[in-house]
Amino acid sequence: MELSKFTSEPALTSEESEERLGAGIRSLRLSQNLDQATVAARAGVSVRTVKNLEAGRGSSVATLVRVVRALGRTDWLGELQPEVAVSPLRMLAQERRSAAPQRASKPRRRASAADAADSAGTAADPATVRAAEAE
């Protein structure tokens, strides 16, 4: 039995979704031939809490998680989480990069043979310097 059968219809109200989810939990409990007291003991909650959950009334997320785990259906909890296609931290970093001001860079000067020789600490061949300056 899949959780999505009980919660996937978008036209349902919150109350209707809670009732369907409770019915799914009850159906799962009965399919495992467990009584409410056994599930309550395994989940560490009261029998009244299990009854309320199955009726779709007044249960917390913590109670839901405990009961679903007690019934051995933690895969249901995975269905409740949306899949993250892009890391939120990556999205933030991308937004920061795109929000940074863009500046034009200065045109780079081509280094002449004389400049290269000066930076290397050697004398350049005069013919090479004249050829580089002619370009």
PASEBA-1860 file (N, C-alpha, C; in nm, 3 decimals):
! residues 135
1> MELSKFTS> 0.086/-0.117/0.000/0.000/0.000/0.000/0.090/0.123/0.000 ~ 0.065/0.216/-0.089/0.149/0.335/-0.103/0.084/0.455/-0.035 ~ 0.167/0.537/0.024/0.121/0.660/0.088/0.056/0.754/-0.013 ~ 0.109/0.758/-0.136/0.057/0.851/-0.235/-0.089/0.825/-0.268 ~ -0.139/0.704/-0.246/-0.281/0.675/-0.270/-0.371/0.754/-0.176 ~ -0.315/0.794/-0.063/-0.396/0.860/0.038/-0.379/1.012/0.039 ~ -0.275/1.062/-0.024/-0.245/1.205/-0.011/-0.224/1.277/-0.142 ~ -0.236/1.211/-0.257/-0.195/1.273/-0.382/-0.303/1.354/-0.453
9> EPALTSEE> -0.428/1.344/-0.415/-0.533/1.417/-0.485/-0.532/1.564/-0.443 ~ -0.504/1.656/-0.539/-0.492/1.797/-0.502/-0.624/1.862/-0.461 ~ -0.738/1.802/-0.497/-0.867/1.863/-0.467/-0.912/1.836/-0.322 ~ -0.839/1.752/-0.251/-0.876/1.719/-0.114/-0.843/1.834/-0.019 ~ -0.927/1.852/0.079/-0.897/1.949/0.184/-0.793/1.888/0.278 ~ -0.739/1.968/0.366/-0.642/1.916/0.463/-0.706/1.808/0.550 ~ -0.828/1.832/0.592/-0.897/1.735/0.676/-0.918/1.603/0.604 ~ -0.957/1.611/0.477/-0.978/1.489/0.399/-0.845/1.413/0.380
17> SEERLGAG> -0.738/1.487/0.357/-0.607/1.423/0.343/-0.565/1.355/0.473 ~ -0.591/1.422/0.587/-0.558/1.363/0.717/-0.639/1.236/0.740 ~ -0.768/1.238/0.703/-0.852/1.120/0.719/-0.803/1.005/0.632 ~ -0.765/1.035/0.510/-0.715/0.930/0.420/-0.583/0.874/0.470 ~ -0.496/0.962/0.519/-0.369/0.916/0.574/-0.395/0.826/0.695 ~ -0.485/0.866/0.781/-0.521/0.784/0.898/-0.579/0.650/0.856 ~ -0.662/0.652/0.752/-0.720/0.526/0.702/-0.611/0.435/0.647 ~ -0.513/0.494/0.583/-0.401/0.415/0.531/-0.319/0.352/0.643
25> IRSLRLSQ> -0.299/0.426/0.749/-0.226/0.373/0.864/-0.306/0.260/0.929 ~ -0.436/0.281/0.942/-0.522/0.176/1.000/-0.519/0.051/0.913 ~ -0.531/0.070/0.783/-0.528/-0.043/0.690/-0.395/-0.118/0.700 ~ -0.286/-0.046/0.710/-0.154/-0.108/0.723/-0.145/-0.185/0.854 ~ -0.194/-0.126/0.961/-0.191/-0.192/1.092/-0.270/-0.323/1.086 ~ -0.389/-0.318/1.027/-0.473/-0.437/1.019/-0.411/-0.542/0.926 ~ -0.345/-0.499/0.818/-0.282/-0.596/0.728/-0.168/-0.670/0.796 ~ -0.109/-0.606/0.900/-0.003/-0.670/0.977/-0.059/-0.744/1.099
33> NLDQATVA> -0.192/-0.745/1.109/-0.263/-0.813/1.219/-0.216/-0.762/1.355 ~ -0.205/-0.630/1.367/-0.164/-0.568/1.493/-0.281/-0.491/1.551 ~ -0.292/-0.492/1.684/-0.394/-0.409/1.746/-0.333/-0.272/1.779 ~ -0.420/-0.177/1.811/-0.374/-0.042/1.837/-0.280/-0.036/1.957 ~ -0.301/-0.118/2.057/-0.216/-0.119/2.176/-0.074/-0.162/2.141 ~ -0.061/-0.260/2.053/0.072/-0.307/2.013/0.146/-0.198/1.937 ~ 0.076/-0.134/1.843/0.139/-0.026/1.766/0.176/0.090/1.859 ~ 0.088/0.122/1.952/0.116/0.230/2.047/0.239/0.199/2.131
41> ARAGVSVR> 0.251/0.075/2.176/0.366/0.036/2.257/0.495/0.043/2.175 ~ 0.490/-0.005/2.051/0.609/-0.001/1.965/0.650/0.143/1.934 ~ 0.551/0.232/1.917/0.578/0.370/1.881/0.611/0.457/2.002 ~ 0.579/0.408/2.120/0.603/0.488/2.241/0.502/0.599/2.258 ~ 0.378/0.573/2.215/0.270/0.670/2.230/0.151/0.600/2.295 ~ 0.050/0.677/2.329/-0.067/0.617/2.392/-0.160/0.556/2.287 ~ -0.246/0.467/2.334/-0.345/0.407/2.245/-0.438/0.515/2.191 ~ -0.474/0.611/2.275/-0.560/0.722/2.233/-0.495/0.798/2.116
49> TVKNLEAG> -0.364/0.814/2.121/-0.292/0.884/2.015/-0.303/0.808/1.883 ~ -0.287/0.677/1.889/-0.299/0.595/1.768/-0.442/0.604/1.714 ~ -0.541/0.599/1.803/-0.681/0.611/1.760/-0.705/0.745/1.691 ~ -0.652/0.852/1.749/-0.669/0.985/1.688/-0.599/0.993/1.552 ~ -0.481/0.937/1.544/-0.408/0.938/1.417/-0.485/0.864/1.309 ~ -0.536/0.748/1.342/-0.613/0.670/1.246/-0.743/0.739/1.207 ~ -0.797/0.820/1.297/-0.921/0.893/1.266/-0.891/1.024/1.192 ~ -0.763/1.058/1.176/-0.728/1.181/1.107/-0.744/1.304/1.194
57> RGSSVATL> -0.728/1.286/1.323/-0.746/1.398/1.417/-0.621/1.420/1.500 ~ -0.588/1.546/1.521/-0.495/1.594/1.620/-0.367/1.520/1.648 ~ -0.292/1.482/1.550/-0.164/1.419/1.574/-0.052/1.509/1.523 ~ 0.061/1.500/1.590/0.176/1.579/1.548/0.257/1.502/1.445 ~ 0.349/1.571/1.383/0.438/1.506/1.288/0.522/1.401/1.360 ~ 0.564/1.432/1.482/0.643/1.337/1.560/0.565/1.208/1.582 ~ 0.436/1.221/1.612/0.353/1.102/1.632/0.342/1.022/1.503 ~ 0.318/1.092/1.394/0.308/1.025/1.264/0.435/0.948/1.234
65> VRVVRALG> 0.548/1.011/1.254/0.677/0.946/1.227/0.695/0.823/1.315 ~ 0.664/0.835/1.442/0.679/0.722/1.535/0.592/0.603/1.494 ~ 0.466/0.631/1.460/0.374/0.523/1.425/0.414/0.460/1.291 ~ 0.451/0.541/1.196/0.493/0.487/1.066/0.618/0.400/1.083 ~ 0.711/0.444/1.166/0.831/0.364/1.193/0.794/0.235/1.265 ~ 0.700/0.241/1.359/0.658/0.122/1.432/0.593/0.020/1.339 ~ 0.532/0.068/1.233/0.469/-0.020/1.134/0.568/-0.065/1.026 ~ 0.691/-0.018/1.035/0.793/-0.061/0.941/0.782/0.000/0.803
73> RTDWLGEL> 0.724/0.117/0.792/0.706/0.180/0.661/0.777/0.316/0.653 ~ 0.904/0.317/0.687/0.979/0.443/0.679/0.991/0.493/0.536 ~ 0.966/0.406/0.438/0.968/0.450/0.297/0.858/0.555/0.273 ~ 0.751/0.553/0.349/0.647/0.654/0.338/0.704/0.792/0.369 ~ 0.793/0.798/0.466/0.850/0.927/0.505/0.932/0.986/0.391 ~ 0.997/0.903/0.313/1.072/0.950/0.197/0.981/1.012/0.093 ~ 0.859/0.959/0.081/0.764/1.014/-0.016/0.714/1.152/0.026 ~ 0.722/1.183/0.155/0.676/1.313/0.202/0.778/1.423/0.174
81> QPEVAVSP> 0.904/1.385/0.150/1.008/1.483/0.125/1.018/1.511/-0.023 ~ 1.025/1.640/-0.061/1.043/1.669/-0.203/1.187/1.636/-0.244 ~ 1.203/1.594/-0.368/1.337/1.569/-0.418/1.403/1.703/-0.448 ~ 1.526/1.715/-0.408/1.600/1.837/-0.432/1.683/1.816/-0.557 ~ 1.650/1.890/-0.662/1.722/1.877/-0.788/1.850/1.960/-0.786 ~ 1.845/2.074/-0.721/1.960/2.164/-0.715/1.984/2.197/-0.568 ~ 2.109/2.197/-0.532/2.145/2.229/-0.395/2.110/2.374/-0.364 ~ 2.041/2.400/-0.254/2.009/2.539/-0.218/2.135/2.624/-0.199
89> LRMLAQER> 2.241/2.563/-0.151/2.366/2.638/-0.135/2.426/2.676/-0.269 ~ 2.414/2.586/-0.368/2.462/2.620/-0.503/2.380/2.732/-0.564 ~ 2.249/2.727/-0.541/2.163/2.833/-0.595/2.201/2.967/-0.535 ~ 2.227/2.971/-0.405/2.266/3.094/-0.338/2.399/3.146/-0.393 ~ 2.495/3.057/-0.411/2.625/3.098/-0.466/2.607/3.154/-0.607 ~ 2.522/3.091/-0.687/2.497/3.138/-0.823/2.430/3.276/-0.822 ~ 2.337/3.296/-0.731/2.271/3.426/-0.721/2.371/3.534/-0.682 ~ 2.461/3.501/-0.591/2.562/3.598/-0.550/2.655/3.633/-0.666
97> RSAAPQRA> 2.693/3.532/-0.745/2.780/3.559/-0.860/2.710/3.646/-0.963 ~ 2.583/3.617/-0.987/2.511/3.694/-1.089/2.477/3.834/-1.039 ~ 2.470/3.853/-0.908/2.439/3.984/-0.852/2.563/4.072/-0.840 ~ 2.681/4.014/-0.850/2.805/4.092/-0.838/2.816/4.187/-0.957 ~ 2.859/4.310/-0.934/2.870/4.405/-1.044/2.974/4.359/-1.146 ~ 2.941/4.375/-1.270/3.031/4.338/-1.378/3.106/4.462/-1.423 ~ 3.235/4.449/-1.442/3.317/4.560/-1.488/3.391/4.518/-1.613 ~ 3.409/4.615/-1.701/3.489/4.588/-1.820/3.635/4.587/-1.779
105> SKPRRRAS> 3.710/4.495/-1.836/3.852/4.491/-1.804/3.928/4.580/-1.901 ~ 4.039/4.630/-1.856/4.123/4.714/-1.941/4.187/4.626/-2.047 ~ 4.204/4.682/-2.168/4.270/4.601/-2.270/4.414/4.572/-2.226 ~ 4.455/4.453/-2.247/4.590/4.414/-2.206/4.690/4.452/-2.313 ~ 4.799/4.506/-2.267/4.905/4.547/-2.356/4.989/4.425/-2.388 ~ 5.016/4.409/-2.517/5.101/4.297/-2.555/5.244/4.328/-2.516 ~ 5.306/4.235/-2.452/5.444/4.257/-2.408/5.538/4.249/-2.527 ~ 5.623/4.347/-2.533/5.722/4.347/-2.642/5.841/4.263/-2.601
113> AADAADSA> 5.925/4.235/-2.696/6.044/4.156/-2.668/6.135/4.231/-2.572 ~ 6.137/4.366/-2.581/6.221/4.446/-2.492/6.170/4.437/-2.349 ~ 6.035/4.441/-2.332/5.977/4.428/-2.198/6.007/4.292/-2.138 ~ 5.998/4.188/-2.220/6.025/4.054/-2.173/6.170/4.040/-2.132 ~ 6.258/4.101/-2.210/6.400/4.092/-2.177/6.430/4.169/-2.051 ~ 6.365/4.289/-2.034/6.388/4.367/-1.914/6.342/4.292/-1.789 ~ 6.226/4.227/-1.799/6.176/4.157/-1.682/6.260/4.035/-1.651 ~ 6.324/3.976/-1.751/6.410/3.860/-1.730/6.549/3.901/-1.685
121> GTAADPAT> 6.581/4.031/-1.701/6.712/4.079/-1.660/6.820/4.055/-1.763 ~ 6.779/4.031/-1.887/6.877/4.009/-1.994/6.857/4.114/-2.101 ~ 6.958/4.133/-2.181/6.949/4.230/-2.290/6.884/4.163/-2.409 ~ 6.794/4.235/-2.476/6.726/4.180/-2.592/6.807/4.208/-2.717 ~ 6.793/4.121/-2.811/6.858/4.138/-2.941/6.790/4.256/-3.010 ~ 6.864/4.358/-3.054/6.804/4.476/-3.117/6.714/4.443/-3.235 ~ 6.746/4.342/-3.314/6.663/4.304/-3.429/6.529/4.251/-3.381 ~ 6.525/4.177/-3.272/6.401/4.122/-3.218/6.313/4.233/-3.163
129> VRAAEAE> 6.376/4.334/-3.099/6.302/4.446/-3.046/6.236/4.524/-3.159 ~ 6.313/4.552/-3.267/6.256/4.625/-3.380/6.143/4.547/-3.446 ~ 6.153/4.416/-3.456/6.047/4.335/-3.516/5.922/4.338/-3.429 ~ 5.938/4.333/-3.298/5.823/4.336/-3.208/5.755/4.471/-3.211 ~ 5.835/4.582/-3.222/5.777/4.715/-3.227/5.706/4.741/-3.357 ~ 5.747/4.675/-3.464/5.686/4.696/-3.595/5.549/4.630/-3.602 ~ 5.526/4.535/-3.522/5.394/4.465/-3.521/5.287/4.549/-3.473
END
